[in-house]
Structure formats: C-alpha cells, structure tokens
Amino acid sequence: METTQSNNNGLLKVIIGVMAGVLALLGYLFMGARNETLELQKSLTSKVEQLSSTQIKLDSISKSLDEKILEVQSLGGNVAELEAVKAQLENDKKKLKTDLSFSVQKYESKIKDYESFLVAKDDDIRKLKEENGMLVAKTQTLETEKQQVIVENAALKTEKEELSSTLTKTVDDFTTKNNDLKRQVTLASAMKAINVQVAALSSKGKERDGGAYKASRIDQLKVSFIMPSNPVAAQNNKDIYVRVLDANGAVVENGNGGIVQVDGKEIGYSFKQSVPFENNDQRVDLVSGKGASYTKGKYSVELYSEGFKIGKGAFEVK
C-alpha cells in the first residue's frame, strides 16, 4: 500500500515537471512571436512613413513644375522640357502606388534629380526674365524713336501728299492719253468683215443661199465675207469668232463654241476658225460644226477678232 502511494507521488511529480517545462516553452515561444510581431509592425510603420514622405515630396515637386511651366509660358519661353519632366514625374507617382519592392533610396535619388532640375530651371527663368527686361527696354527705346520719327515726318506728310496727288494726276493723265493712243492704234489695226452672207449647208454639203432656210435643211452654216486689206494690221493668222444668236438673243452652240473676251467682258460664241490674213481683200468662208438645232425665227450672226466686233450678218429659219 505504501509502495503504491510512493509510486503515485513520483508519477505526479514527473507530470508536474513536464507541464512546467511545456509551459516554460510555450511562454518562450509566445514572447518570441510577440517580439517578431512588434518588429514587423515597426518595419511596416517605417515603410508607410517613407511612402507618405516620398509621396509628399513628389507632390511638392509636381506643384513646383506646374508653377514653372506657367511662369515660362508667361515669359514666352519653351516649356517642352518642363512638360517632359512633369510627365516623367507623374509616371513615377503612379508607379509609387503599386511599387511592391519600394526602396526609399531609389526614390530619394529620383527626388534629388528632380530638385536639381528645378534649381537649374530657376536659373533659366532668371535669365529669361533678364532677356525679357532687355527686350522691354529695347521696345520702349524703339517706341520713343518711332514717336520722334512720327513727329519729324508730320511736316513732310502734307508736302508728300501734295506731291503724290500731283504725280498721280500727271500719271493718270499720261495713262489716259496713252490708253487712248493704244486704242486708236488697235482700232486702226483691227480686222473688218464686210458683205457678210450666211448660207445653209445640207447634210450632203449642198449649199443653199438666199438668207431664208427650212430648219430641216440646215445641217451646217457657211459664213462668207470679205476681209479688206489693212496696212496697219499684222499679217498673221487671225482667230475669227462667230456668234449665232436666235430671236431671243441666246447663243446657238454649233460645233466648237466657248467663251472669248471682248472689251474686257466675256461673251459666248458658237464656233471659231483661224484664218491667215493675207492683206489682199481676201474672201473668207467659215463653216460651222454640226448638230445645232434651229427653230423658226430670225437669227443674227456676229463676227469678232482680236477683241473687237468686225462684222455682222443675218438669216432666217422658216
């Protein structure tokens, strides 16, 4: 009985000893884990503070860049470099928000570069202001000189206007006389078309004269006239423009019509033909193209050359 009691006491002591050891081990592990948690918290807190500080610095630099861009623009300078650096900064700010391998040293280096750039730009802005100041001073000097010139020229202006008026009148008189002389020479050298006759040609080329024709028998028109000799006129090819006008004054298109200038105005013509001027009272025959439609009524024919009306004729459609 006493032996059993003694064995039980020994077992109890062993159990108590083991439990004490386990408790001691658990206590040790708890304290270690607690210390690691505290260290991790400290590390995270430091990272957050570093991130926040870096973000604040980048925001401050961004604001400075904005201010410098506005200042340089107001001074008329080039902001391309500033805008490029601002774009890079915004890119760095964007990366900072998702940078899982954040390194304060890396960003501190970037921040120093940005700050150095700002310092350099401050010097550039100072120089730009100095240059602007010199330009303003030069502008003021030029304005003063301008006013002096205006004052000095005030007395000459009236004299100049009087001289200009006299000169203009003289030039205008000379121009008028010269133009009159040119027109007289041109009129003297202009071609004339006399005895203008209009004949109808059938589809087989048969000519009908008399001045009055049935519409069904007019396939083409033949305009004949005499071109008198003119000792003043140049002996060369003359373009003769023929206008066939209906009873309403409308131009009848007949082959190769178009537009020609006469006395500074554009008029339509029905057809044209180039004629060599032989200066020997030559007879000229002009044949129109095909395809014109004629209705009953009286038609007039006008001839133009070298900008002048040189003759006219007429015919009737029954």
C-alpha positions as CSV (number, residue, x, y, z in Angstrom):
1,M,0.0,0.0,0.0
2,E,2.8,2.4,0.9
3,T,4.7,1.3,-2.2
4,T,1.7,2.2,-4.4
5,Q,1.3,5.6,-2.8
6,S,5.0,6.3,-3.3
7,N,4.8,5.4,-7.0
8,N,1.8,7.7,-7.5
9,N,3.6,10.6,-5.8
10,G,6.6,10.1,-8.1
11,L,4.4,10.0,-11.2
12,L,2.7,13.1,-10.2
13,K,6.0,14.9,-9.7
14,V,7.1,13.8,-13.2
15,I,3.8,15.1,-14.7
16,I,4.1,18.4,-12.9
17,G,7.7,18.8,-14.1
18,V,6.8,18.0,-17.7
19,M,3.9,20.5,-17.6
20,A,6.1,23.2,-16.1
21,G,8.6,22.6,-19.0
22,V,5.9,22.8,-21.6
23,L,4.5,26.0,-20.0
24,A,8.0,27.5,-20.0
25,L,8.5,26.5,-23.7
26,L,5.1,28.0,-24.6
27,G,6.0,31.2,-22.7
28,Y,9.3,31.4,-24.6
29,L,7.6,30.9,-28.0
30,F,4.9,33.4,-27.2
31,M,7.5,36.1,-26.2
32,G,9.4,35.4,-29.4
33,A,6.4,35.6,-31.6
34,R,5.3,38.8,-29.8
35,N,8.7,40.4,-30.4
36,E,8.7,39.4,-34.1
37,T,5.2,41.0,-34.5
38,L,6.4,44.2,-32.9
39,E,9.4,44.3,-35.2
40,L,7.2,43.7,-38.2
41,Q,4.8,46.4,-37.1
42,K,7.7,48.8,-36.7
43,S,9.0,47.9,-40.1
44,L,5.6,48.4,-41.7
45,T,5.1,51.7,-39.9
46,S,8.5,52.8,-41.2
47,K,7.6,51.8,-44.7
48,V,4.3,53.7,-44.6
49,E,6.0,56.8,-43.3
50,Q,8.7,56.6,-46.0
51,L,6.0,56.1,-48.7
52,S,4.0,59.0,-47.3
53,S,7.1,61.2,-47.2
54,T,8.1,60.3,-50.7
55,Q,4.6,61.0,-52.0
56,I,4.5,64.4,-50.3
57,K,7.9,65.3,-51.8
58,L,6.8,64.2,-55.3
59,D,3.6,66.2,-55.0
60,S,5.6,69.2,-54.0
61,I,7.9,68.8,-57.0
62,S,4.8,68.4,-59.2
63,K,3.4,71.7,-57.9
64,S,6.7,73.5,-58.5
65,L,6.8,72.2,-62.0
66,D,3.3,73.4,-62.7
67,E,4.2,76.9,-61.4
68,K,7.4,77.0,-63.5
69,I,5.5,75.9,-66.6
70,L,3.0,78.7,-66.2
71,E,5.8,81.2,-65.5
72,V,7.9,80.2,-68.5
73,Q,4.8,80.4,-70.7
74,S,4.0,83.9,-69.4
75,L,7.6,84.9,-70.4
76,G,7.2,83.4,-73.8
77,G,9.7,80.6,-73.2
78,N,9.8,77.0,-74.4
79,V,8.1,74.6,-71.9
80,A,8.8,71.4,-73.8
81,E,11.5,70.2,-71.4
82,L,9.4,71.1,-68.3
83,E,6.4,69.3,-69.6
84,A,8.5,66.2,-70.4
85,V,9.9,66.1,-66.9
86,K,6.4,66.7,-65.5
87,A,5.2,63.6,-67.5
88,Q,8.0,61.5,-66.1
89,L,7.2,62.7,-62.5
90,E,3.6,61.7,-62.9
91,N,4.7,58.3,-64.1
92,D,6.9,57.9,-61.0
93,K,4.0,58.9,-58.8
94,K,1.8,56.3,-60.5
95,K,4.4,53.6,-60.0
96,L,4.8,54.5,-56.4
97,K,1.3,53.5,-55.6
98,T,1.8,49.9,-56.9
99,D,5.6,49.5,-56.1
100,L,5.7,46.3,-54.0
101,S,9.5,46.5,-53.9
102,F,9.6,50.1,-52.7
103,S,13.0,51.4,-52.0
104,V,13.3,54.8,-50.3
105,Q,16.9,55.1,-51.6
106,K,15.8,54.7,-55.2
107,Y,13.1,57.4,-54.9
108,E,15.4,59.7,-52.9
109,S,17.8,59.6,-55.8
110,K,14.9,60.5,-58.2
111,I,13.8,63.3,-55.9
112,K,17.4,64.7,-55.8
113,D,17.4,64.7,-59.6
114,Y,14.1,66.5,-59.8
115,E,15.2,69.1,-57.3
116,S,18.5,69.6,-59.2
117,F,16.4,70.1,-62.4
118,L,14.2,72.7,-60.6
119,V,17.2,74.6,-59.4
120,A,18.6,74.6,-63.0
121,K,15.3,75.9,-64.3
122,D,15.2,78.7,-61.7
123,D,18.5,79.9,-63.3
124,D,17.0,79.6,-66.8
125,I,13.9,81.5,-65.7
126,R,16.1,84.2,-64.2
127,K,18.0,84.6,-67.5
128,L,14.7,84.6,-69.4
129,K,13.4,87.4,-67.2
130,E,16.6,89.4,-67.8
131,E,16.3,88.9,-71.5
132,N,12.6,89.9,-71.4
133,G,13.6,93.0,-69.4
134,M,16.2,93.9,-72.1
135,L,13.6,93.4,-74.8
136,V,11.1,95.6,-72.9
137,A,13.7,98.3,-72.6
138,K,14.6,98.0,-76.3
139,T,10.9,98.1,-77.2
140,Q,10.5,101.3,-75.2
141,T,13.5,102.8,-76.9
142,L,12.2,101.9,-80.3
143,E,8.8,103.3,-79.4
144,T,10.4,106.5,-78.4
145,E,12.3,106.7,-81.6
146,K,9.2,105.8,-83.5
147,Q,7.3,108.7,-81.9
148,Q,10.3,111.0,-82.8
149,V,10.1,109.9,-86.4
150,I,6.4,110.4,-86.5
151,V,6.8,114.0,-85.2
152,E,9.7,114.7,-87.6
153,N,7.6,113.3,-90.5
154,A,4.5,115.2,-89.6
155,A,5.7,118.3,-91.5
156,L,6.7,116.2,-94.5
157,K,3.5,114.3,-94.7
158,T,1.5,117.2,-96.2
159,E,4.1,118.0,-98.7
160,K,4.4,114.3,-99.7
161,E,0.6,114.1,-100.1
162,E,0.6,117.2,-102.3
163,L,3.4,115.8,-104.4
164,S,1.7,112.4,-104.6
165,S,-1.5,114.0,-105.7
166,T,0.2,116.0,-108.4
167,L,2.2,112.9,-109.5
168,T,-0.9,110.8,-109.5
169,K,-2.8,113.3,-111.6
170,T,0.1,113.5,-114.0
171,V,0.4,109.7,-114.3
172,D,-3.4,109.4,-114.7
173,D,-3.4,112.0,-117.5
174,F,-0.5,110.2,-119.2
175,T,-2.1,106.8,-118.8
176,T,-5.4,108.1,-120.2
177,K,-3.7,109.6,-123.2
178,N,-1.5,106.5,-123.6
179,N,-4.6,104.2,-123.5
180,D,-6.4,106.4,-126.0
181,L,-3.4,106.2,-128.3
182,K,-3.2,102.5,-127.9
183,R,-6.9,102.1,-128.6
184,Q,-6.6,104.2,-131.7
185,V,-3.7,102.2,-132.9
186,T,-5.6,99.0,-132.1
187,L,-8.8,100.2,-133.8
188,A,-6.7,101.1,-136.8
189,S,-5.2,97.6,-137.0
190,A,-8.4,95.8,-136.3
191,M,-9.8,93.5,-139.0
192,K,-13.1,94.2,-140.8
193,A,-15.6,91.8,-142.3
194,I,-17.8,93.3,-145.0
195,N,-20.5,91.8,-147.2
196,V,-21.3,89.1,-144.6
197,Q,-23.5,86.4,-146.0
198,V,-24.9,83.3,-144.3
199,A,-25.7,80.2,-146.3
200,A,-27.2,76.8,-145.2
201,L,-25.4,73.6,-146.0
202,S,-27.3,70.3,-146.2
203,S,-26.0,67.0,-144.7
204,K,-24.6,66.2,-148.2
205,G,-22.8,69.5,-148.4
206,K,-25.2,71.2,-150.8
207,E,-25.2,75.0,-150.3
208,R,-28.5,77.0,-150.2
209,D,-28.3,80.7,-150.2
210,G,-31.0,83.4,-150.1
211,G,-30.9,84.1,-146.4
212,A,-34.1,82.1,-145.5
213,Y,-33.9,78.3,-145.0
214,K,-36.0,75.5,-143.7
215,A,-34.8,74.1,-140.4
216,S,-34.7,70.5,-141.7
217,R,-32.3,71.6,-144.5
218,I,-29.8,73.3,-142.2
219,D,-27.0,70.8,-141.2
220,Q,-24.2,73.4,-141.1
221,L,-23.8,77.1,-141.6
222,K,-21.4,78.8,-144.0
223,V,-20.5,82.4,-143.2
224,S,-18.8,84.2,-146.0
225,F,-17.3,87.7,-146.0
226,I,-14.6,90.0,-147.5
227,M,-11.6,90.8,-145.2
228,P,-10.3,94.2,-146.6
229,S,-6.6,94.8,-146.7
230,N,-5.2,96.9,-143.8
231,P,-1.6,98.3,-144.0
232,V,-1.5,98.7,-140.2
233,A,-2.6,95.2,-139.4
234,A,-0.1,92.4,-138.7
235,Q,0.0,89.8,-141.5
236,N,-0.6,86.6,-139.4
237,N,-3.3,84.1,-138.5
238,K,-6.4,85.7,-137.2
239,D,-8.9,83.8,-134.9
240,I,-12.4,84.6,-136.1
241,Y,-15.2,84.0,-133.5
242,V,-18.7,83.6,-134.8
243,R,-21.8,84.2,-132.6
244,V,-25.0,82.8,-133.9
245,L,-27.9,84.4,-131.9
246,D,-31.5,83.3,-132.0
247,A,-34.5,85.6,-131.9
248,N,-34.2,85.8,-128.1
249,G,-30.5,86.7,-128.2
250,A,-29.3,83.3,-127.0
251,V,-26.1,81.9,-128.4
252,V,-26.6,78.9,-130.6
253,E,-23.9,76.2,-129.8
254,N,-22.6,75.0,-133.1
255,G,-19.6,72.7,-133.0
256,N,-16.7,74.2,-131.0
257,G,-18.2,77.1,-129.0
258,G,-16.8,78.6,-125.9
259,I,-16.0,82.0,-124.2
260,V,-14.0,84.9,-125.6
261,Q,-13.1,88.3,-124.1
262,V,-14.3,91.4,-125.9
263,D,-13.7,94.9,-124.5
264,G,-12.9,93.4,-121.1
265,K,-16.1,91.3,-121.0
266,E,-16.6,87.6,-121.5
267,I,-19.1,86.6,-124.2
268,G,-20.1,83.2,-125.6
269,Y,-19.5,82.2,-129.2
270,S,-20.9,79.4,-131.4
271,F,-17.7,78.4,-133.3
272,K,-14.4,79.8,-134.3
273,Q,-11.8,79.4,-137.1
274,S,-8.3,80.5,-137.6
275,V,-7.8,82.4,-140.9
276,P,-4.4,83.5,-142.4
277,F,-4.6,87.3,-143.0
278,E,-3.1,87.9,-146.5
279,N,-3.9,91.7,-146.6
280,N,-5.3,91.5,-150.1
281,D,-9.1,92.0,-149.7
282,Q,-9.4,88.2,-149.4
283,R,-12.7,86.3,-149.3
284,V,-13.2,84.2,-146.2
285,D,-15.5,81.2,-145.8
286,L,-16.2,79.9,-142.3
287,V,-18.1,76.6,-141.8
288,S,-19.8,75.7,-138.5
289,G,-19.8,72.4,-136.9
290,K,-22.7,70.0,-137.0
291,G,-25.5,69.3,-134.6
292,A,-27.2,72.7,-133.8
293,S,-31.0,72.8,-133.6
294,Y,-32.8,75.6,-135.3
295,T,-36.3,76.7,-134.8
296,K,-38.4,79.1,-136.8
297,G,-37.4,82.8,-136.5
298,K,-34.8,85.4,-137.4
299,Y,-31.1,84.8,-136.5
300,S,-28.2,87.2,-136.3
301,V,-24.6,86.4,-136.8
302,E,-21.8,88.5,-135.2
303,L,-18.1,88.2,-136.0
304,Y,-15.2,89.0,-133.6
305,S,-11.5,89.1,-133.9
306,E,-8.7,90.4,-131.7
307,G,-11.1,91.6,-129.1
308,F,-13.3,93.6,-131.5
309,K,-16.6,93.1,-133.3
310,I,-15.6,93.1,-137.0
311,G,-18.9,92.5,-138.8
312,K,-22.4,91.1,-138.7
313,G,-25.0,89.3,-140.8
314,A,-28.3,87.6,-140.5
315,F,-30.5,84.7,-141.8
316,E,-34.0,83.4,-141.2
317,V,-35.4,79.9,-140.5
318,K,-38.8,79.2,-142.0
